[in-house]
Amino acid sequence: MSENKKIRILIVGCGNMGASHATAYHHMPEFEICGLVARGESKSKLNQSLQASYPLFEDFDSALATSRPDAVCISTYPDTHEEFALKALEAACHVFIEKPLADTVLGCERIINKAKETGKKVVVGYILRHHPSWIRFIEEAQKMGKPLVMRMNLNQQSHGYMWDVHRNLMKSLSPIVDCGVHYIDVMCQMTRSKPISVSAIGARLTPDIAEDNYNYGQLQIRFEDGSVGWYEAAWGPMVSETAFFVKDVFGPKGSVSITAKDAGSSGKSDNVDSHTKTESIRVHHAAIDTKNEFIQPDEWIDMTDEPDHQGLCDREQAYFLKAITENIDLTEHLDDAINSLKIAFACDESVKTGNLVKL
């Protein structure tokens, strides 16, 4: 691809994440949006919000054939990810795909193998990997010694439009799989150790979802170095907003906590901007003197100038551009994506069988 040639990109899925990614491409001179694909009105609304007149398509196959893109951005429901990604790669397109990479481990492997076969780039939307505050959170956690105790949750009291989104997501995945891959990935980065087993519990709190699914889940992971972590996720109008935003790690040398006073306040649990916000990081040092009193006061790392949700999507697409133009080796990126999904699916298995699952 010549330096001056724009990358023609097809946007598939124009809801929350798709609209944010399209906004990023719209403002990046290196990209040219060649079409918006969605079944409903979201594509027209996106054109209006961007004050644009991009070609609109109902069907992915006809959009791919007609628009002849260089790259495809996939932000549809997870049960379509494998099909769309494989077709895009077959059409010699680079792919940006929202997490999870696919709704099965085999599907992930097929996409990764097709990317290797075609030599095209596949970037998975792990938004926290592009967040300066979360990068700092992981760095500070790694200073606390081993083993680590990692405690995280993201419960969402979803209603209105977001409850429609969550019910649709639960047609293919549970909350601890869909959201859990982010935080499992964070835990793996913090420990840099091999996960060895998982156990998980779940509950179905609504007749609005399939009988074999659940809208509340909590998982526990054991790592080879003795570290342990738990993650909790729930979706629905019945979900409590008390302590819905816990991001906390401690080890022998102290603790690191995200303290998002505003983003963690009541009424924010289903607001996408609040899910990545940190505002400040509290670092506590465990060292004590002969009277068992703390030697150092707690440190507060101010993160109030962090990027918002759109800013993070802009960073993700800047990375996608760099991967394409600089031919970045994405082997490790894709290995991490499939690893976190394998762990999340093992947790799903544990919920449904009631058994501890060894990895």
Contacts in CASP RR format, 6 or more apart in sequence:
PFRMAT RR
TARGET T0000
AUTHOR 0000-0000-0000
METHOD contacts of the structure
MODEL  1
MSENKKIRILIVGCGNMGASHATAYHHMPEFEICGLVARGESKSKLNQSL
QASYPLFEDFDSALATSRPDAVCISTYPDTHEEFALKALEAACHVFIEKP
LADTVLGCERIINKAKETGKKVVVGYILRHHPSWIRFIEEAQKMGKPLVM
RMNLNQQSHGYMWDVHRNLMKSLSPIVDCGVHYIDVMCQMTRSKPISVSA
IGARLTPDIAEDNYNYGQLQIRFEDGSVGWYEAAWGPMVSETAFFVKDVF
GPKGSVSITAKDAGSSGKSDNVDSHTKTESIRVHHAAIDTKNEFIQPDEW
IDMTDEPDHQGLCDREQAYFLKAITENIDLTEHLDDAINSLKIAFACDES
VKTGNLVKL
1 7 0 8 1.000
1 70 0 8 1.000
1 324 0 8 1.000
1 325 0 8 1.000
6 29 0 8 1.000
6 30 0 8 1.000
6 31 0 8 1.000
6 32 0 8 1.000
7 30 0 8 1.000
7 31 0 8 1.000
7 32 0 8 1.000
7 70 0 8 1.000
7 71 0 8 1.000
7 94 0 8 1.000
7 321 0 8 1.000
7 324 0 8 1.000
8 31 0 8 1.000
8 32 0 8 1.000
8 34 0 8 1.000
8 67 0 8 1.000
8 68 0 8 1.000
8 69 0 8 1.000
8 70 0 8 1.000
8 71 0 8 1.000
9 25 0 8 1.000
9 31 0 8 1.000
9 32 0 8 1.000
9 33 0 8 1.000
9 34 0 8 1.000
9 69 0 8 1.000
9 70 0 8 1.000
9 71 0 8 1.000
9 72 0 8 1.000
9 73 0 8 1.000
10 33 0 8 1.000
10 34 0 8 1.000
10 35 0 8 1.000
10 37 0 8 1.000
10 63 0 8 1.000
10 64 0 8 1.000
10 67 0 8 1.000
10 69 0 8 1.000
10 71 0 8 1.000
10 72 0 8 1.000
10 73 0 8 1.000
10 88 0 8 1.000
10 93 0 8 1.000
11 18 0 8 1.000
11 21 0 8 1.000
11 22 0 8 1.000
11 25 0 8 1.000
11 33 0 8 1.000
11 35 0 8 1.000
11 36 0 8 1.000
11 37 0 8 1.000
11 46 0 8 1.000
11 54 0 8 1.000
11 73 0 8 1.000
11 75 0 8 1.000
12 37 0 8 1.000
12 38 0 8 1.000
12 60 0 8 1.000
12 63 0 8 1.000
12 72 0 8 1.000
12 73 0 8 1.000
12 74 0 8 1.000
12 75 0 8 1.000
12 76 0 8 1.000
12 84 0 8 1.000
13 36 0 8 1.000
13 37 0 8 1.000
13 38 0 8 1.000
13 42 0 8 1.000
13 43 0 8 1.000
13 74 0 8 1.000
13 75 0 8 1.000
13 76 0 8 1.000
14 22 0 8 1.000
14 36 0 8 1.000
14 37 0 8 1.000
14 38 0 8 1.000
14 42 0 8 1.000
14 43 0 8 1.000
14 45 0 8 1.000
14 46 0 8 1.000
14 75 0 8 1.000
15 38 0 8 1.000
15 42 0 8 1.000
15 46 0 8 1.000
15 75 0 8 1.000
16 75 0 8 1.000
16 165 0 8 1.000
16 272 0 8 1.000
17 75 0 8 1.000
17 98 0 8 1.000
17 313 0 8 1.000
18 46 0 8 1.000
18 73 0 8 1.000
18 75 0 8 1.000
18 98 0 8 1.000
19 42 0 8 1.000
19 46 0 8 1.000
19 49 0 8 1.000
20 309 0 8 1.000
20 310 0 8 1.000
20 313 0 8 1.000
21 73 0 8 1.000
21 75 0 8 1.000
21 96 0 8 1.000
21 313 0 8 1.000
21 316 0 8 1.000
21 317 0 8 1.000
22 33 0 8 1.000
22 36 0 8 1.000
22 46 0 8 1.000
22 50 0 8 1.000
22 73 0 8 1.000
23 49 0 8 1.000
23 50 0 8 1.000
23 310 0 8 1.000
23 313 0 8 1.000
24 310 0 8 1.000
24 311 0 8 1.000
24 313 0 8 1.000
24 314 0 8 1.000
24 316 0 8 1.000
24 317 0 8 1.000
25 31 0 8 1.000
25 33 0 8 1.000
25 73 0 8 1.000
25 317 0 8 1.000
26 33 0 8 1.000
26 50 0 8 1.000
26 52 0 8 1.000
27 314 0 8 1.000
28 314 0 8 1.000
28 317 0 8 1.000
28 318 0 8 1.000
28 321 0 8 1.000
30 321 0 8 1.000
30 325 0 8 1.000
31 71 0 8 1.000
31 317 0 8 1.000
31 321 0 8 1.000
33 52 0 8 1.000
33 54 0 8 1.000
34 54 0 8 1.000
34 55 0 8 1.000
34 67 0 8 1.000
34 68 0 8 1.000
34 69 0 8 1.000
35 54 0 8 1.000
35 55 0 8 1.000
35 56 0 8 1.000
35 57 0 8 1.000
35 63 0 8 1.000
35 67 0 8 1.000
35 69 0 8 1.000
36 43 0 8 1.000
36 46 0 8 1.000
36 47 0 8 1.000
36 54 0 8 1.000
36 55 0 8 1.000
36 56 0 8 1.000
36 57 0 8 1.000
37 43 0 8 1.000
37 56 0 8 1.000
37 57 0 8 1.000
37 58 0 8 1.000
37 59 0 8 1.000
37 60 0 8 1.000
37 63 0 8 1.000
38 58 0 8 1.000
39 58 0 8 1.000
40 58 0 8 1.000
43 56 0 8 1.000
43 57 0 8 1.000
44 56 0 8 1.000
47 53 0 8 1.000
47 54 0 8 1.000
47 56 0 8 1.000
55 66 0 8 1.000
55 67 0 8 1.000
57 63 0 8 1.000
57 66 0 8 1.000
57 67 0 8 1.000
60 84 0 8 1.000
60 87 0 8 1.000
61 87 0 8 1.000
64 72 0 8 1.000
64 87 0 8 1.000
64 88 0 8 1.000
64 91 0 8 1.000
64 93 0 8 1.000
69 88 0 8 1.000
69 91 0 8 1.000
69 93 0 8 1.000
70 93 0 8 1.000
70 94 0 8 1.000
71 93 0 8 1.000
71 94 0 8 1.000
71 95 0 8 1.000
71 96 0 8 1.000
71 320 0 8 1.000
71 324 0 8 1.000
72 84 0 8 1.000
72 85 0 8 1.000
72 88 0 8 1.000
72 93 0 8 1.000
72 94 0 8 1.000
72 95 0 8 1.000
72 96 0 8 1.000
73 95 0 8 1.000
73 96 0 8 1.000
73 97 0 8 1.000
74 80 0 8 1.000
74 81 0 8 1.000
74 84 0 8 1.000
74 85 0 8 1.000
74 88 0 8 1.000
74 95 0 8 1.000
74 96 0 8 1.000
74 97 0 8 1.000
74 98 0 8 1.000
75 98 0 8 1.000
76 84 0 8 1.000
76 98 0 8 1.000
77 168 0 8 1.000
77 169 0 8 1.000
77 171 0 8 1.000
77 172 0 8 1.000
78 100 0 8 1.000
78 102 0 8 1.000
78 103 0 8 1.000
78 169 0 8 1.000
78 172 0 8 1.000
78 173 0 8 1.000
78 178 0 8 1.000
79 103 0 8 1.000
79 171 0 8 1.000
79 172 0 8 1.000
81 97 0 8 1.000
81 98 0 8 1.000
81 100 0 8 1.000
81 101 0 8 1.000
81 102 0 8 1.000
81 103 0 8 1.000
81 111 0 8 1.000
82 102 0 8 1.000
82 103 0 8 1.000
82 104 0 8 1.000
82 107 0 8 1.000
82 108 0 8 1.000
82 110 0 8 1.000
82 111 0 8 1.000
85 95 0 8 1.000
85 97 0 8 1.000
85 101 0 8 1.000
85 102 0 8 1.000
85 111 0 8 1.000
85 114 0 8 1.000
85 122 0 8 1.000
86 110 0 8 1.000
86 111 0 8 1.000
86 114 0 8 1.000
88 95 0 8 1.000
89 95 0 8 1.000
89 111 0 8 1.000
89 114 0 8 1.000
89 115 0 8 1.000
89 117 0 8 1.000
89 118 0 8 1.000
89 120 0 8 1.000
89 122 0 8 1.000
90 114 0 8 1.000
90 118 0 8 1.000
92 118 0 8 1.000
92 120 0 8 1.000
93 120 0 8 1.000
94 120 0 8 1.000
94 121 0 8 1.000
94 122 0 8 1.000
94 320 0 8 1.000
94 323 0 8 1.000
94 324 0 8 1.000
95 111 0 8 1.000
95 115 0 8 1.000
95 120 0 8 1.000
95 121 0 8 1.000
95 122 0 8 1.000
95 123 0 8 1.000
96 122 0 8 1.000
96 123 0 8 1.000
96 125 0 8 1.000
96 316 0 8 1.000
96 317 0 8 1.000
96 320 0 8 1.000
97 111 0 8 1.000
97 122 0 8 1.000
97 123 0 8 1.000
97 124 0 8 1.000
97 125 0 8 1.000
98 124 0 8 1.000
98 125 0 8 1.000
99 124 0 8 1.000
99 125 0 8 1.000
99 126 0 8 1.000
99 181 0 8 1.000
99 182 0 8 1.000
99 337 0 8 1.000
100 108 0 8 1.000
100 124 0 8 1.000
100 173 0 8 1.000
100 177 0 8 1.000
100 178 0 8 1.000
100 181 0 8 1.000
100 337 0 8 1.000
100 341 0 8 1.000
100 344 0 8 1.000
101 107 0 8 1.000
101 108 0 8 1.000
101 111 0 8 1.000
101 112 0 8 1.000
101 122 0 8 1.000
101 124 0 8 1.000
101 334 0 8 1.000
101 337 0 8 1.000
101 338 0 8 1.000
101 341 0 8 1.000
102 108 0 8 1.000
102 110 0 8 1.000
102 111 0 8 1.000
102 341 0 8 1.000
103 172 0 8 1.000
103 173 0 8 1.000
104 345 0 8 1.000
105 338 0 8 1.000
105 341 0 8 1.000
105 342 0 8 1.000
105 345 0 8 1.000
108 337 0 8 1.000
108 338 0 8 1.000
108 341 0 8 1.000
109 338 0 8 1.000
111 122 0 8 1.000
112 122 0 8 1.000
112 334 0 8 1.000
112 338 0 8 1.000
115 121 0 8 1.000
115 122 0 8 1.000
115 330 0 8 1.000
115 334 0 8 1.000
121 320 0 8 1.000
121 323 0 8 1.000
121 324 0 8 1.000
121 328 0 8 1.000
121 330 0 8 1.000
122 330 0 8 1.000
122 334 0 8 1.000
123 316 0 8 1.000
123 319 0 8 1.000
123 320 0 8 1.000
123 323 0 8 1.000
123 330 0 8 1.000
123 333 0 8 1.000
124 333 0 8 1.000
124 334 0 8 1.000
124 337 0 8 1.000
125 316 0 8 1.000
126 181 0 8 1.000
126 182 0 8 1.000
126 185 0 8 1.000
126 336 0 8 1.000
126 337 0 8 1.000
127 182 0 8 1.000
127 276 0 8 1.000
127 312 0 8 1.000
127 313 0 8 1.000
127 316 0 8 1.000
128 134 0 8 1.000
128 182 0 8 1.000
128 185 0 8 1.000
128 186 0 8 1.000
128 276 0 8 1.000
129 135 0 8 1.000
129 185 0 8 1.000
130 312 0 8 1.000
130 315 0 8 1.000
130 316 0 8 1.000
130 319 0 8 1.000
131 276 0 8 1.000
131 278 0 8 1.000
131 306 0 8 1.000
131 307 0 8 1.000
131 312 0 8 1.000
131 315 0 8 1.000
132 303 0 8 1.000
132 306 0 8 1.000
132 307 0 8 1.000
133 258 0 8 1.000
133 278 0 8 1.000
133 281 0 8 1.000
133 303 0 8 1.000
133 306 0 8 1.000
134 186 0 8 1.000
134 276 0 8 1.000
134 278 0 8 1.000
136 281 0 8 1.000
136 301 0 8 1.000
136 303 0 8 1.000
137 186 0 8 1.000
137 247 0 8 1.000
137 249 0 8 1.000
137 256 0 8 1.000
137 258 0 8 1.000
137 278 0 8 1.000
137 281 0 8 1.000
138 186 0 8 1.000
138 189 0 8 1.000
138 190 0 8 1.000
140 256 0 8 1.000
140 281 0 8 1.000
140 283 0 8 1.000
140 301 0 8 1.000
141 148 0 8 1.000
141 150 0 8 1.000
141 190 0 8 1.000
141 249 0 8 1.000
141 256 0 8 1.000
142 190 0 8 1.000
142 192 0 8 1.000
143 253 0 8 1.000
144 249 0 8 1.000
144 250 0 8 1.000
144 251 0 8 1.000
144 252 0 8 1.000
144 253 0 8 1.000
144 254 0 8 1.000
144 255 0 8 1.000
144 256 0 8 1.000
145 251 0 8 1.000
145 252 0 8 1.000
145 253 0 8 1.000
146 191 0 8 1.000
146 193 0 8 1.000
146 225 0 8 1.000
146 226 0 8 1.000
146 227 0 8 1.000
146 251 0 8 1.000
146 252 0 8 1.000
147 191 0 8 1.000
147 223 0 8 1.000
147 225 0 8 1.000
147 226 0 8 1.000
147 227 0 8 1.000
147 228 0 8 1.000
147 251 0 8 1.000
148 190 0 8 1.000
148 191 0 8 1.000
148 227 0 8 1.000
148 228 0 8 1.000
148 229 0 8 1.000
148 249 0 8 1.000
148 250 0 8 1.000
148 251 0 8 1.000
149 227 0 8 1.000
149 228 0 8 1.000
149 229 0 8 1.000
149 249 0 8 1.000
149 250 0 8 1.000
149 251 0 8 1.000
150 186 0 8 1.000
150 187 0 8 1.000
150 190 0 8 1.000
150 191 0 8 1.000
150 227 0 8 1.000
150 228 0 8 1.000
150 229 0 8 1.000
150 230 0 8 1.000
150 248 0 8 1.000
150 249 0 8 1.000
151 229 0 8 1.000
151 230 0 8 1.000
151 246 0 8 1.000
151 247 0 8 1.000
151 248 0 8 1.000
151 249 0 8 1.000
152 183 0 8 1.000
152 186 0 8 1.000
152 187 0 8 1.000
152 229 0 8 1.000
152 230 0 8 1.000
152 231 0 8 1.000
152 232 0 8 1.000
152 246 0 8 1.000
152 247 0 8 1.000
152 248 0 8 1.000
153 231 0 8 1.000
153 232 0 8 1.000
153 233 0 8 1.000
153 243 0 8 1.000
153 244 0 8 1.000
153 245 0 8 1.000
153 246 0 8 1.000
154 179 0 8 1.000
154 183 0 8 1.000
154 232 0 8 1.000
154 233 0 8 1.000
154 244 0 8 1.000
154 245 0 8 1.000
154 275 0 8 1.000
155 232 0 8 1.000
155 233 0 8 1.000
155 234 0 8 1.000
155 239 0 8 1.000
155 240 0 8 1.000
155 241 0 8 1.000
155 244 0 8 1.000
155 269 0 8 1.000
156 162 0 8 1.000
156 166 0 8 1.000
156 233 0 8 1.000
156 234 0 8 1.000
156 235 0 8 1.000
156 236 0 8 1.000
156 239 0 8 1.000
156 244 0 8 1.000
156 269 0 8 1.000
156 270 0 8 1.000
157 236 0 8 1.000
157 237 0 8 1.000
157 239 0 8 1.000
157 240 0 8 1.000
157 241 0 8 1.000
157 244 0 8 1.000
157 267 0 8 1.000
157 269 0 8 1.000
157 270 0 8 1.000
158 165 0 8 1.000
158 166 0 8 1.000
158 235 0 8 1.000
158 236 0 8 1.000
158 237 0 8 1.000
158 239 0 8 1.000
158 269 0 8 1.000
158 270 0 8 1.000
159 236 0 8 1.000
159 237 0 8 1.000
159 270 0 8 1.000
162 270 0 8 1.000
163 235 0 8 1.000
163 236 0 8 1.000
163 237 0 8 1.000
166 175 0 8 1.000
166 215 0 8 1.000
166 235 0 8 1.000
166 236 0 8 1.000
167 208 0 8 1.000
167 209 0 8 1.000
169 178 0 8 1.000
169 235 0 8 1.000
170 209 0 8 1.000
170 210 0 8 1.000
170 213 0 8 1.000
170 215 0 8 1.000
170 235 0 8 1.000
171 209 0 8 1.000
171 210 0 8 1.000
174 213 0 8 1.000
174 214 0 8 1.000
174 215 0 8 1.000
174 217 0 8 1.000
174 348 0 8 1.000
174 351 0 8 1.000
175 215 0 8 1.000
175 216 0 8 1.000
175 217 0 8 1.000
175 233 0 8 1.000
175 234 0 8 1.000
175 235 0 8 1.000
176 200 0 8 1.000
176 202 0 8 1.000
176 217 0 8 1.000
176 218 0 8 1.000
176 219 0 8 1.000
176 231 0 8 1.000
176 232 0 8 1.000
176 233 0 8 1.000
176 344 0 8 1.000
176 347 0 8 1.000
176 348 0 8 1.000
176 351 0 8 1.000
177 341 0 8 1.000
177 344 0 8 1.000
177 345 0 8 1.000
177 347 0 8 1.000
177 348 0 8 1.000
178 233 0 8 1.000
179 233 0 8 1.000
180 219 0 8 1.000
180 231 0 8 1.000
180 233 0 8 1.000
180 340 0 8 1.000
180 344 0 8 1.000
181 337 0 8 1.000
181 340 0 8 1.000
181 341 0 8 1.000
181 344 0 8 1.000
182 340 0 8 1.000
183 231 0 8 1.000
184 219 0 8 1.000
184 221 0 8 1.000
184 231 0 8 1.000
184 340 0 8 1.000
184 343 0 8 1.000
184 344 0 8 1.000
185 336 0 8 1.000
185 337 0 8 1.000
185 340 0 8 1.000
187 221 0 8 1.000
187 223 0 8 1.000
187 227 0 8 1.000
187 229 0 8 1.000
187 231 0 8 1.000
188 195 0 8 1.000
188 336 0 8 1.000
188 339 0 8 1.000
188 340 0 8 1.000
188 343 0 8 1.000
190 227 0 8 1.000
190 249 0 8 1.000
191 223 0 8 1.000
191 225 0 8 1.000
191 227 0 8 1.000
193 223 0 8 1.000
193 224 0 8 1.000
193 225 0 8 1.000
193 226 0 8 1.000
193 227 0 8 1.000
194 223 0 8 1.000
194 224 0 8 1.000
194 359 0 8 1.000
195 221 0 8 1.000
195 222 0 8 1.000
195 223 0 8 1.000
195 224 0 8 1.000
195 343 0 8 1.000
195 359 0 8 1.000
196 222 0 8 1.000
196 223 0 8 1.000
196 224 0 8 1.000
196 358 0 8 1.000
196 359 0 8 1.000
197 221 0 8 1.000
197 222 0 8 1.000
197 356 0 8 1.000
197 357 0 8 1.000
197 358 0 8 1.000
197 359 0 8 1.000
198 219 0 8 1.000
198 220 0 8 1.000
198 221 0 8 1.000
198 222 0 8 1.000
198 343 0 8 1.000
198 346 0 8 1.000
198 347 0 8 1.000
198 350 0 8 1.000
198 356 0 8 1.000
198 357 0 8 1.000
198 359 0 8 1.000
199 219 0 8 1.000
199 220 0 8 1.000
199 347 0 8 1.000
199 350 0 8 1.000
199 354 0 8 1.000
199 355 0 8 1.000
199 356 0 8 1.000
199 357 0 8 1.000
200 217 0 8 1.000
200 218 0 8 1.000
200 219 0 8 1.000
200 220 0 8 1.000
200 347 0 8 1.000
200 348 0 8 1.000
200 350 0 8 1.000
200 351 0 8 1.000
201 217 0 8 1.000
201 218 0 8 1.000
201 351 0 8 1.000
201 354 0 8 1.000
202 214 0 8 1.000
202 216 0 8 1.000
202 217 0 8 1.000
202 218 0 8 1.000
202 351 0 8 1.000
203 214 0 8 1.000
203 215 0 8 1.000
203 216 0 8 1.000
203 217 0 8 1.000
204 211 0 8 1.000
204 213 0 8 1.000
204 214 0 8 1.000
204 215 0 8 1.000
205 214 0 8 1.000
205 215 0 8 1.000
205 216 0 8 1.000
205 234 0 8 1.000
205 236 0 8 1.000
205 238 0 8 1.000
206 215 0 8 1.000
206 236 0 8 1.000
206 238 0 8 1.000
209 215 0 8 1.000
212 352 0 8 1.000
214 351 0 8 1.000
215 234 0 8 1.000
215 235 0 8 1.000
215 236 0 8 1.000
216 232 0 8 1.000
216 233 0 8 1.000
216 234 0 8 1.000
216 239 0 8 1.000
217 232 0 8 1.000
217 233 0 8 1.000
217 234 0 8 1.000
217 351 0 8 1.000
218 230 0 8 1.000
218 231 0 8 1.000
218 232 0 8 1.000
218 233 0 8 1.000
219 230 0 8 1.000
219 231 0 8 1.000
219 232 0 8 1.000
219 344 0 8 1.000
219 347 0 8 1.000
219 350 0 8 1.000
220 228 0 8 1.000
220 229 0 8 1.000
220 230 0 8 1.000
221 228 0 8 1.000
221 229 0 8 1.000
221 230 0 8 1.000
221 343 0 8 1.000
222 228 0 8 1.000
232 246 0 8 1.000
239 269 0 8 1.000
241 266 0 8 1.000
241 267 0 8 1.000
241 269 0 8 1.000
244 264 0 8 1.000
244 269 0 8 1.000
245 258 0 8 1.000
245 260 0 8 1.000
245 263 0 8 1.000
245 264 0 8 1.000
245 268 0 8 1.000
245 269 0 8 1.000
245 274 0 8 1.000
247 257 0 8 1.000
247 258 0 8 1.000
247 260 0 8 1.000
247 278 0 8 1.000
248 255 0 8 1.000
248 256 0 8 1.000
248 257 0 8 1.000
248 258 0 8 1.000
249 255 0 8 1.000
249 256 0 8 1.000
249 257 0 8 1.000
250 256 0 8 1.000
250 284 0 8 1.000
251 286 0 8 1.000
252 286 0 8 1.000
253 285 0 8 1.000
253 286 0 8 1.000
253 287 0 8 1.000
254 284 0 8 1.000
254 285 0 8 1.000
254 286 0 8 1.000
255 282 0 8 1.000
255 283 0 8 1.000
255 284 0 8 1.000
255 286 0 8 1.000
256 281 0 8 1.000
256 282 0 8 1.000
256 283 0 8 1.000
256 284 0 8 1.000
257 281 0 8 1.000
257 282 0 8 1.000
257 284 0 8 1.000
258 278 0 8 1.000
258 279 0 8 1.000
258 280 0 8 1.000
258 281 0 8 1.000
258 282 0 8 1.000
259 278 0 8 1.000
259 279 0 8 1.000
259 280 0 8 1.000
259 281 0 8 1.000
259 282 0 8 1.000
260 274 0 8 1.000
260 277 0 8 1.000
260 278 0 8 1.000
260 279 0 8 1.000
260 280 0 8 1.000
261 279 0 8 1.000
261 280 0 8 1.000
262 268 0 8 1.000
262 277 0 8 1.000
262 279 0 8 1.000
263 271 0 8 1.000
263 273 0 8 1.000
263 274 0 8 1.000
263 275 0 8 1.000
263 277 0 8 1.000
263 278 0 8 1.000
263 279 0 8 1.000
264 274 0 8 1.000
264 277 0 8 1.000
268 274 0 8 1.000
272 309 0 8 1.000
273 308 0 8 1.000
273 309 0 8 1.000
275 309 0 8 1.000
276 309 0 8 1.000
276 312 0 8 1.000
277 306 0 8 1.000
278 303 0 8 1.000
278 306 0 8 1.000
279 303 0 8 1.000
279 304 0 8 1.000
279 306 0 8 1.000
280 300 0 8 1.000
280 301 0 8 1.000
280 302 0 8 1.000
280 303 0 8 1.000
280 304 0 8 1.000
281 300 0 8 1.000
281 301 0 8 1.000
281 303 0 8 1.000
282 298 0 8 1.000
282 299 0 8 1.000
282 300 0 8 1.000
282 301 0 8 1.000
283 298 0 8 1.000
283 299 0 8 1.000
283 300 0 8 1.000
283 301 0 8 1.000
284 298 0 8 1.000
285 294 0 8 1.000
285 295 0 8 1.000
285 296 0 8 1.000
285 298 0 8 1.000
285 299 0 8 1.000
286 294 0 8 1.000
287 294 0 8 1.000
287 295 0 8 1.000
287 296 0 8 1.000
288 294 0 8 1.000
288 295 0 8 1.000
289 295 0 8 1.000
307 314 0 8 1.000
307 315 0 8 1.000
322 328 0 8 1.000
323 330 0 8 1.000
342 359 0 8 1.000
343 359 0 8 1.000
346 357 0 8 1.000
346 359 0 8 1.000
347 357 0 8 1.000
349 355 0 8 1.000
349 357 0 8 1.000
350 356 0 8 1.000
350 357 0 8 1.000
END
